[in-house]
Amino acid sequence: MINEDVDCATYLGLFTDRASRLERLLPTAVDTDGYGRRVTASLLLALDAADHREPAGLATHGIRLAAHLDPAGHPDTLWTTEAVTHYLTTHRTTGAPDPAPVIAGQARAALRLLHHYALITHHTHDTHRAVRLHALTARAARAARETTPPTDTPATVRTAADALRNIWPEHEHTAPDLNAVLRANTDTLTDHADDHLWHPAAHPVLFTAGNSLLHAGLIGTAVTHWQHLTTDAERILGDDHPDTLTARANLAASYWQTGRTAEAIALLERVAADRERILGHDHPDTLTARGNLAASYARAGRTDGAVDLLRSVVEDQTRLLGPMHPDTVMSHVNLATVLTRRGRALLPRDPAGAWRDAAEAVRAVGPHLADDPARYGPVLASAYGLAAAVLDADGQPEAAADFRSRALQAAGTAPAPRPGDGAADGSRS
C-alpha cells in the first residue's frame, strides 16, 4: 500500500483479485497451515508492482531464483554472476521481443527492488548471508511455478547451481565460513530441485559440496552426502554412467576417512573394473581409478598389491601420456613412497629385497628432483634413508653415511647428488 500509494479499499480489491488465482497455485486443501494462501496473494500483488518498476521485468524470476536457496541467506555476489544475469536476460518479462542483456548492476538493482517491496531482505553487512527470504515467501514463490512454462523451473534450478559454483572459492581453506553457507544453499537447492540437477548429467555443484564436506572434516555428513548422491546417480543415470562411478569413488574416499577400509576398497575395486570395462584399459579415468585403488591397497598395508598395480599404472601412463606428464610423475612418487615403506618392512628379514625396493624408488623419483624439489625431495630422501639403513645392517657404515648425506641434501634446498650411483644401480657395494 505504501509503495504503490493506494488506499485500503483499492488494496483489498487487488488482494481479492489475486486470491482468486490461488486455486491454480495453492488449493485450499493443500494449505494445511492456513498461511500459504494469504502469503501467496500478497506475493502476487507485490511482484506485479515490482515487475513494473525499473529494472522492469526482473522481480518475478529473481524471487523464484532466491526461493530455491537457503532462507537463512546467501551471498549477494551470487546475483552478479554471469549465470544469474544470463538467466534474468532470457526470462525478462518486459514484452520487448529482444530485450537488452541484463548487466550485473541491473541484477543488483532488482535485488534492491525486491528488498524495497519487503519480499526479501538485503543487508550488505552480513557478507555471506546478505540476502534472506522468509520460508513462507519462498514457498509461495515456488508454488507459483505451477503456472509457469515447463522449461522455467529446470532453468531456475540449474542457474542457482551454476551461480553457487561461480562463487565457490577455488581453495577450500581460504573461506571456511563462506563454504559452509554455500553448502547449506546447495542442500536447500537439492531439496527443491526434484531431478533437475541430474539432466543431462549430475550438476558439478553436487560434487563440489561433497568434496567441501571432506575438506572441512565433516566426515559423517560427507558419508551421508555421497551415499545419497550415489543412490540418486544409480537411479537417474544408471550404474555405468561416469558420474555414477565418480560418486562411488568419492563415497569410497569418505569411507576411508571413517575407518571403513574394507568397504572403501570394495568400492574402488568396483570403480576400477567398471571404468576399464566401459572406457577401456587406456582411458585416463581408468588409469586414475587404478592409481586410487593402488593407494587404497597401500594404506591398508597391502603393499605387494599396491606396488604391482602402481608399476602397471606407471608403465601405461608413460606409454600413453609421456614420462614427464604430471600424472605419470605423481605415479612415480606414489610408487617410490610405497616401495620405501615396503622396503623398511622387509629390512629385518630380507635386506636384499629392501635394497631392491630402495633402488627402484630412487630410479622412480630421482630424475624429477630438479623439476620440483619440494615435492620429490622428501620422497627421494626417504629412499636414500632406506638405502643407508640397508648398508648399516650390512656392516658398511661409510657407504651408509654417504647415503644419509644424500638424503639430507635431497630433503634440503641444496642440489642433490645425481641419483645414478649406489642404490640406483641395484648394488650394495
Secondary structure, 3 states (H helix, E strand, C coil): CCCCCCCHHHHHHHHHHHHCCHHHHCCCCCCCCCCHHHHHHHHHHHHHHHHCCCCCCCHHHHHHHHHCCCCCCECHHHHHCHHHHHHHHHHCCCCCCCCCCCCHHHHHHHHHHHHHCCCCEECCCCCCCCEECCHHHHHHHHHHHHHCCCCHHHHHHHHHHHHHHHHCCCCHHHCHHHHHHHHHHHHHHHHHCCCHHHCCCCCHHHHHHHHHHHHCCCHHHHHHHHHHHHHHHHHHCCCCCHHHHHHHHHHHHHHHHCCCHHHHHHHHHHHHHHHHHHHCCCCHHHHHHHHHHHHHHHHCCCHHHHHHHHHHHHHHHHHHCCCCCHHHHHHHHHHHHHHHHHHHHHCCCCHHHHHHHHHHHHHHHHHHCCCCHHHHHHHHHHHHHHHHHHHHHCCCHHHHHHHHHHHHHHHCCCCCCCCCCHHHHCCCC
